[in-house]
Amino acid sequence: MLGEVYYAIANKTSRLGFPGSVGPTVGIGGYLSGGGFDLMLRKHGLASDHVLDATMVDAKGRLLDRAAMKADLFWAIRGGGSGNFGIVLSCKLRLVPIPATVTVFTVHRSRNQSTTNLLIKWQRVAPSLPSDAFLHVVVPLYLDTRAGLIAIMADTFPELNVTASDCTEMMWIQSVLDFAFYSTGKPSEMLLDRGNGIGDPSGSWMRLARSS
């Protein structure tokens, strides 16, 4: 599952990560075979774009790697749907550079604070942000520091009124836990618990992380 991947990476380095789902209990096989939408896709693309090699068993019982399965089949198992082309036994993944510090912020806006207008503005702003940014109504991500985040939001989305008190700087692996709603105070070993589902988002309306 993805949590095991995140945990293994974090135990080796704090400067590399993998663009995966916010749910650590998501199975990585099905996730990659479906393409793998993630919070860093505007900067790094789909998770399946970072599969460098794979080992699979086809319907004839042959054990195939990337070279043996050829380009079309390798393309198909990285977005064509799970279970359609064979049994994928393993994948070799390319990791992406991660800044030493990430900043997560949560902004609460109720319906009496012109939330509708904010959503309309969000639809215009989100596609034009720098590629480091993935601005989502529930769980967004931006790759830079708190100061940089506030500057970007002040310039492109001042209505959101992001302040320093909305932001918390942390390491990437802590943001993985935070996005899974475990909170940053939980140990990274929780990523290995297959029984842990996504927790209560506590009413968050908009969240954004930016790292540097």
N, C-alpha and C positions, 0 to 999 in steps of 0.2 A: 504494500500500500504506500501511498505517497508520503505519509508521515515517517515511514522507515527510511525513505530516500532523503528527506529533509534532515532527519536526525544523523544519518551517516555522513552527510556533507558537513553539517555543523560541527561534528566531532573532529573533522580534519582541517577545516578552514573557515574563517569568517568572511572571506573575500570572494567566495564563489557560492552560487545558488542554482536552483533549477526552477524554471517558470512553470509551476504546477498549480493545481487547484487550491482553493482556500480550505478544502476539507481534507484533513490528514488521513481519514479512514477511507478515502476513495481508492479503489484498486487501480494500480498504475497500468495494468494491461489493458483494461477497458478504456481507461482515460486516454492513453496514447493511440489506441486503435480508432478512437473517435475523433482524433485531431488534437484535443487538449486545449480548450480555451483557458486563459489564465490572466492574471492581473498585470503581467508585463508584456502582453502580446503586442502592444503598440511599439515597443522598443525591440523585443526579441522574437516576435512572431508566435506561432502556436508551439505548444510543447512538442508536438510530433516533428517539428522542424529541427529539433535537437536530438533526434534519434540517429546516431551515426551508423549503427549496425544492429542486426537482430538475428537470432537463431530461432528457427521454427520447424515444425514437422508438418508436411503437407498431407493431402488425402491419400497419397501413395506410400506414406510412411517414410519419406525421404527427409533427412536432416539437412536443412538449408541455411546458409548464412546470406548476407547481402549479395555477395558475388554470385552465389549459386542460384539465388531466386530471381536475379535480374531486376532491372529498374522498375518495370511495371508492377510486379508483385510487391517489391519493397515500398513503392509508393502507396499501394492499396492497403497494406497493413498499418499505415500511418495516417488513417483518416477514413478508410473505407468501411469501418464498422468491425466490431469484434466478432470472432468466431466464423467469419465468412470464408476465410482463405486458408486456414490451418491453425495450428496451436503454436502460439509464440511462447518460447521457453525463456528467452532472455533478451535484453536490449542493452546496447552501449549508448550512454547518454553524453551529450556535450553540455558542460556547465557554463553558466554565464557569469560575468563579473558582477559582484555585489559591493556597494560602498560599505565602509566600516560602520557607518551610522545611518539608520533610517528613522524617519519621523512619521509617526502615526497621529492623525487628528480625528476627532469626532465633533461634529457640529449638529446640534439639535435645533430643529425648526418646527414649530407647531403650525397648524392650519391658520391660525390668526396672525401669522407672520409672513403672509404672502408666499406660502410654499408653492402655490401654483406658478407664480411668476418666476420663482427660483428654478423650478423644473423646466420652464420654457427657456430660460437663459441657459441652463445646463445643456439642453439639446443643441444650442448654438455653439457653446464654448467647447464642449468635450472633444469634438472632432478636430478642432484647430489648435489644441494645446501641443506643446512639444512632445516628441515621441517618448520621452521619459515618463509622461503622465498617462495614467489610466484613471479617468475620473468617472466613477460609478456611483449611482445613487445609494447603493448599500455598502459595498466594499471596494473603494478605489485605491489606486496605488500611484505614487509619484517618486521618481528616483532622484532625490537631492536632499539638502538640509532643511531644517525648520525655517531658517531665515530666507532661503531661496523659495521655499514653498509659499510663505506669506507674501513675498514680493510678486510671485507669479499670480497668485489668487487676487491680490489687490489690483493688479493690472488687468486681468482677464475676467474676474468674477467678483467685483467688489461687493456685490449684494450679499454674498455669502458671509462677509465680515469675519474672515478667519484671523484669529489672534494667537499670540504665543501661548496663552493659557489653554487653547484648544489642542495643542500639540505636545507629543511626548516623543523624545528621541530614544532610540533603542537599536539593538542589533537586528539583522535580517531574521535570524531564527526566532527572536522574540516577537517580531511582527507576524510570523507564521502562526504562533500561538495566539496572538491577539486577534488575528483575523478569524481564527477558529472559535473565538469567543471564550477562550480559556482564561484570558487576561495574561499580562506579561509576567506576573509573579509565579506562574506555574512552571514546574521543571520541564525541560525539553523531553524527558522520558515519556511524557504523556503522548507524544507523537507515536510511540510504539504500541499504545493501547488500542487494540482493534475494537474494543467495546465503547470507545469514546466517540460519540456523535457530535455534531455541531451544537453548541450551546445557545443560550438565549442572547440575541443581539442587544437586549436591554433598551429597545426602542430607538436605536441609532437611526438617524435619517440619512446622514451622509458622512462617509469616512474617507480619509485620504492618507496615504503614506508617501513620503518622499525620502529618498536616501542619497547619501553622498559618500 
